[in-house]
Amino acid sequence: MVELSPSPAPPSGGRWRAVVAVALRWGLPVLWVLWAGLAWWVEPRQSTEAQLDRDLATGQVVAFQRASGWADDGAYWGSRPRPRFATNGGMLVWTVPNGQSRYILDATPAWDSHLAEPDPSAGAPPSWREAQLATISAAGSVDGDPGQRMGNAAGLLAGVLTLLWLGRLIVGAPPLAGSRWFWFWVGLLPFGTGVLAWTYRELWKPPQAPVPGRGSGWRGFGWLILAGVGISLLVSVARIAFGTTVVPG
């Protein structure tokens, strides 16, 4: 009888790399889906004065802010536009209990709506809307701003996703379909699409061997510009076709 010697177990380092590869292969897409759902939900949606009045009448406004526009970090795809605070700004942003934010333009107050009482020197009494906003500002919200909490959660997910991708790109095995600089620039594409592209090409469908003439950093930078413009145009067309409720921004 011939005894078969057991096959040698793979080294612990190899098992660890295999576990990390599987975790990233599934973890990065799952994190992206969670981030995309939260980011889409809390993205500010342009609304109307009639909707604002309905929300005020039904007690749906839990927080509001006057602003003069949006402040956006821009370079980071996971950043969220924030209202640029201005006491008498022409834009009014408010949050409803489900965490969604709405805004209207050309909403300059007749008096400082952050005061609990109107300024007697303003002359005319405040409108019903301004009085309601002043009441909300004075009372505050017991639970805080749910939209702010959900936005922070989306930012945390995007940050974890970016750190995992960058860590694997920098200290992991050299990529096969493109150079590290190529994927760095591609990874900056809007909405995390570049990170998804890297996950698919390097983790889900990697080539058997390094691709000859694989993408350089300059090629990746070119893809960042061209694909970034294409994605922006696609989003703009979708917003026109489906409206800001489906494609907010």
N, C-alpha and C positions, 0 to 999 in steps of 0.2 A: 504493500500500500504506500502510495506516495503522499507525503504530507505537504500541503500547500502552506507556505509561509504567509502570514498576513501581510497585506500591502502596507507599506509605511504610511503613517498618518502624515498629512501635510503639515508643514511647520506652522506654528501658532501665528507668525506674521502673515502667512498666506491666508489663513482662515479669517484673520482680522480684516485684511483688505477685501476679502470676498463679502464679509458682513457689511462693511462700510459701503461697498459698491451697490449691494442690494438695497440698503437703507436709503441711499441717495437716489437710486433709480426710482423708488416709489415715493420717498419722502418729499423730494423737490416738487413733483407735480401736485401732490396733495396739499402742500403748503401754498402753492400758487393758486389752486382752486379756492382754498379758504380765503386767501388774501383778495382774490378777484371778486368773490361774492361780497365780502365786507366793504371793499373799496367802492364797488358799484352801488351798494345800498346807501352809503353815507355821502356819496358824491353830490354836491349841491345841485339842485335842479331849479331852473328859472321858472317862476310862477307868476301869478297875477295878483293885483290888489284885491280882487273879489275873493280869491282863495285865502289871502291873508285875513280878510274880514270874517270869512267863514270859520277859519281856525281860531280866531280870537273869540268869536261868539260861542263856540263849542268848547272852549277851554283847552284847545289842543296845542297852544304855544307854550312850551316849557322853558325856552330860552330864546333870546334874540340879541342882535348886535347890529349897530349901524356901522357902515364901512364906506370907504372911498374906492374900493376895488379889491382885487385879489392879490395876495402875495404867494408866490410859488417858487420853491427852490429850483425847480426846472431840471437841473442836471441829474437828479436821482429819480428813477422811474417810480419808486415807492413813495415819493413825497406827495402830500395832499395840499391842495390850495387852501389858504387860510384868509379870512376876511381881514383887510387892512383897516384897523379900527380908526374911526373918525366920528367924533361926537355928533356932528351935524352932516354926516356923509349922505350921499344920495342913494346909497344901496342899503337895503334892509335884509338881513339874513335871519331866519328863525328856524328853530328845531321843533319837531313834533314828537310825541311820546315814543313812536317806533324807531327813533334815531335818525330819520331822514331830515335833511336840511333843504330849505327852499329860500329863494331870494327874489326880490323885485328891484328894479332900477327906478331912478327918478322918484325917490321916496324921501326927499328932504323934509325934515320935520318943521312945523311952524314954531316949535319951541323945543328946548332940550328935553327929549323924551326919557333921558336917564334920571331925571328928577322925579321924586314922588309927587310933587305938586307943581303945577304950571307957574311960570314966572309972571307975576302980576304986571310987570312992565311990558310984557309981550303984546298987550292990547286985547286982541280977540281971544276968547276962551279956546282951549284945545279941542280938537275934533274927538269923536268917540274913539277912533282908532288910537290916537295918541294917548288918550286917557287910559285905555286898556293896556297899552304898552308900558305906561308909567306905573300902573298897578303891578304888572308882572315884574318890572325892574325892582320895585320896592319890596315885593314879597319874596322874590328869589325862588329857587326851586329846591325842594327837599332832597330830591334824588340827583341833583346836578343835571348836567347836560348829557343825555344818553348818546347823542351824536358824537360828542367829544370822546367819550369812552370807547365807542365802537371805532372811531377813527384812529385812536391810539392803538387799539388792538390790531387794526389793519396795518399800521405802521410797524408794529412789533413783528408781525408775520413777514412783512417785506424785508425787514432787517435781518431776521433769522435766515430767510431764504437766500439773501445776498451773501451773508457771511459763510453759509455752507458752500455755496457755489464758488465763492472766491477762495475759500480754504482748499477745496478740492482742486481748483484750477492752479493754485500757486504751489502747494506742497505735494499734490498727488502726482500720479504717473503723467508723463507728457501726453498731451492730447494727440489723437491720431488723424483727425480730419482737418485740423488747423493748428497753428501755433498758439502759444499762450496769449500773445498780444492780439492775435486775430480774435480769439474768443473774448478777451477782455473788452474790446471795443464793441463787438456784437452784443455782449451781455448788457450794454447800456441802452439797448433799444427800449422804446416805450412799453409800458404795461408788462415788463418782464418777459417779453416774447423772445429776447435774445437768450435768456437763461433757459427757457423751454427748448429753444433750438439746440443749445449746447447739450442739454439733458438727452434729447432725442438722438443727436448725432454721435455723442461720445459715450453715452451710457446704454441707450436702448438699441441703437443700430450702429455700433462702432465698426469701422473697417478692420479687416484682418491684420493689416500692416499700415504703417504711416503712409498717407497719401502723398505720392510724389508732387513736389511743388505745392504743398499744402499752404493754405492762406497765411499771408504775412500780416504784420500789424497794420501796414498801409492799406492792404485789401480789407481788413476788418474795419478800419476807419471809413473807408468808402462805403462799405455795406451799412455802417451806422448812419451815414448821411442819407443814402438813397432809400434804404428801408424805412428810416425814420420819417422821411417826407411821405413815402407811400402810405405808411400807417396813419399819419395825420390826415392825409386826404381821404383815406377810407373811412376814418371815424367821422370826418366832417360830412361826407356823403350819407353815411348811415344816420347821423343826427338829423339831417334834412329829411331823409326818407321816413324815419320812424319816430322822430320827435325827441325832445329832451327828457321825457319820462323814461324811455327805453335806453337812450344813449345820452346820459347827462353830461354836463360839462359847462 
